[in-house]
């Protein structure tokens, strides 16, 4: 084995619980382990990242990762950590979601090499679709008692008045997930299931099912990571606008980069261990340098850079860094013209906006008229005075009071960025 997987998780703060004998099993031989992902959207979000990084560390330690897409369980919904029932998905949506998720996982895991521990993608719909209900309750259901299932925390909470109770469909979820483990144990020699600490009940149902169905000498293992939290108690990965997605169409690379840049010092010191592959020595040195000069935000910058390159690309990172410079007054007009519409709107989110007729811009609009019509200045006199004092920039270039705004000034054929003084930005939309 290349590395001790458990030890790696331990120093990174990624180990919550594991069943007895797990570490010994991993040290003994190449071990196949799986992590389940329910494809309820066509993109992963950063809430999935800790689990994915566990799979990545597992592969780096010489073991074989299985990423299980829950095509069947995605149709049911998992009660863990929820107080309401999940919307059920149809085949077409599930297939689309799975294809998108595979593409994202390939950035973290090696699916393509000939190595004995190359990653595999499996889908529990493949082995559940032809399993009749009667056969399932006869073959699987009889091995796990209702008492055992009711004792799980995730189930107890729902029965104790939190939320609207639980349907039989959701109640059966842990049985179906338990069967996944049994199936993979028998067909893929998979001996370990990974997951978040909220999944402990479901995972151990799987280890128990293997023991009861196949005999006490058959041993399967469970290992979970802690749920990621923020130092201020807020929910990790959520912003006012919702999830931070890995899909650039849902969360632009700039917004993704900014999320990590805006982490607190405490969070950044924790996240850099969890979400990057930097070594302990590199991270310790980083934390030390950051403590000496926290204003440079080296921790946040390194975290943002590492993750943006993995999830997106080096080019997207460069664009995100250039976009960041724009806001701090150091960006150039050339850089501004490179950004696509999504990035442009991400950068200037919250900046005052105004509309102008596109036909007027195309015909040529004197700068003073443009600035007053869009209410950047309340009067022509004020606009002229500021222009003469070299205090107005269009798309990051200083302009004089003789300037005529034309079609060539439109960014993405639609936007004009006005800067009044050093810090006041306005985004003008030509429609």
C-alpha positions, -999 to +999 in steps of 0.1 A: +000+000+000+012+035-008-002+052+023-021+044+054-056+054+044-070+057+080-040+076+092-043+100+063-080+106+072-071+110+108-046+138+105-068+156+080-098+156+104-118+134+081-124+104+104-156+102+125-163+065+132-153+031+120-162-005+129-136-026+147-110-042+124-113-016+096-078-003+098-064-039+100-083-049+069-070-019+049-034-026+060-037-063+051-046-061+014-060-041-015-096-034-004-125-023-024-147+003-008-178+022-020-195+055-014-231+061-024-243+093-041-280+098-048-283+115-082-311+139-072-295+167-093-274+168-125-244+182-105-226+174-074-222+203-049-195+210-024-214+191+003-204+159-016-167+169-017-156+153+016-170+119+005-153+123-029-120+132-013-123+101+009-125+080-023-096+099-038-074+093-007-085+056-008-073+053-044-040+071-035-035+046-007-036+018-033-072+007-027-101+004-051-129+030-050-165+023-062-187+053-067-223+041-064-249+062-081-282+055-064-305+052-095-328+030-074-324+047-040-327+081-058-363+071-066-370+065-029-353+092-008-332+089+023-347+100+056-313+107+072-310+143+083-343+153+067-377+161+081-397+159+049-400+134+021-379+138-011-395+142-045-392+111-065-374+111-099-382+094-132-358+073-154-350+101-179-340+126-152-320+100-133-300+089-164-292+125-173-281+132-137-259+102-136-241+111-169-233+145-155-221+132-122-197+107-138-180+135-157-175+154-125-162+124-105-136+117-133-118+149-122-111+133-088-107+096-095-089+075-121-115+055-140-094+050-171-061+033-163-052-004-162-043-003-125-059-030-103-073-002-082-089+019-109-122+034-099-155+021-111-189+036-113-218+014-104-256+020-103-279+002-079-307+005-104-289-022-124-295-048-097-327-035-082-348-030-114-357-067-118-359-075-081-396-080-073-410-067-041-421-102-029-386-116-035-370-087-018-390-090+014-385-128+014-347-127+007-337-095+025-365-082+047-366-113+069-330-108+081-335-073+096-361-068+123-383-037+125-370-032+161-335-029+146-346-005+120-366+016+145-336+020+168-317+041+142-314+077+151-325+089+116-357+069+119-364+077+156-363+115+149-389+112+122-412+091+144-409+114+174-428+143+159-400+160+139-415+166+105-444+148+090-437+113+099-422+088+074-437+068+046-431+031+042-410+039+011-385+059+031-386+035+060-374+008+036-345+029+025-320+014+049-329-021+037-323-011+001-290+005+010-281-025+031-288-047+001-264-026-020-236-034+003-245-071+003-247-071-035-213-054-039-198-076-012-208-107-032-202-094-067-174-069-064-156-082-033-164-049-017-157-050+020-160-014+032-186+013+029-177+049+033-201+078+040-209+109+061-216+104+099-253+109+092-252+076+072-238+055+100-272+038+107-277+029+070-242+016+066-242-006+097-275-021+086-255-032+055-227-048+076-254-065+098-273-078+067-240-094+053-234-111+087-269-124+091-274-135+055-239-149+047-228-161+082-209-147+111-175-154+095-182-129+068-171-095+079-178-061+063-166-028+075-179+008+078-161+041+080-176+076+082-163+112+080-177+140+101-203+164+087-185+195+076-194+225+097-185+262+097-167+278+127-197+303+131-222+274+133-236+281+098-243+253+073-213+245+052-217+248+014-248+270+016-250+306+006-280+329+005-285+318-031-283+280-022-257+253-029-223+259-043-224+235-073-195+219-092-212+225-125-200+259-139-234+265-154-249+265-119-221+282-100-196+301-121-159+293-115-155+329-102-183+324-076-168+290-067-134+306-062-148+334-042-166+310-019-133+296-007-116+330-007-143+343+017-138+315+043-128+325+078-093+318+089-104+289+112-125+273+084-097+277+058-072+259+082-097+231+085-109+229+049-074+229+034-068+196+051-101+181+039-104+194+003-068+194-010-041+168-015-014+190+000+009+172+024+009+177+062+043+195+059+030+219+032-002+226+052+016+232+085+040+256+068+010+274+051-008+278+085+023+291+101+029+317+073-008+327+074-006+332+112+023+356+107+006+376+079-032+369+080-040+399+059-024+382+028-051+354+031-026+329+018-046+300+033-078+310+015-060+318-017-042+284-018-075+266-009-094+285-036-067+279-062-063+241-055-100+235-057-108+256-087-081+238-107-094+204-097-131+211-102-128+234-132-094+241-149-063+262-148-078+285-173-109+290-152-087+297-122-068+324-141-101+339-152-114+339-116-082+356-103-085+382-131-121+388-122-112+392-085-086+419-095-114+439-114-132+445-081-101+456-063-094+481-090-064+464-106-081+447-135-077+458-171-101+465-199-086+436-218-095+412-190-130+425-187-137+419-224-127+382-219-154+373-193-185+355-204-219+368-193-222+345-162-188+356-149-196+392-155-229+390-136-212+370-108-185+397-104-209+426-103-237+409-083-252+436-060-237+465-080-264+491-090-278+484-124-296+506-150-310+501-184-304+520-216-318+516-251-294+495-272-304+514-303-292+547-287-258+531-279-255+517-315-263+552-328-236+567-306-244+584-273-224+613-258-209+603-225-226+630-204-260+621-217-252+584-211-242+591-175-272+612-166-298+590-184-286+560-165-286+580-132-249+574-125-249+612-120-279+633-110-269+662-133-249+670-164-228+695-144-217+669-119-209+644-146-188+669-165-169+680-134-160+643-126-150+636-162-128+666-163-112+655-130-104+621-146-128+603-122-149+582-146-139+550-163-158+530-189-149+493-189-119+500-167-106+528-190-106+565-180-126+586-204-129+623-212-160+644-215-158+642-253-162+604-253-191+589-273-204+556-261-209+532-290-214+495-299-177+488-294-181+496-257-206+468-251-193+438-231-210+405-244-229+428-267-251+439-238-232+454-208-212+485-200-193+489-167-191+524-153-167+533-125-173+566-106-143+575-084-124+545-070-151+523-056-185+531-071-194+507-099-226+506-121-235+479-145-255+493-174-276+469-195-283+478-231-315+462-244 
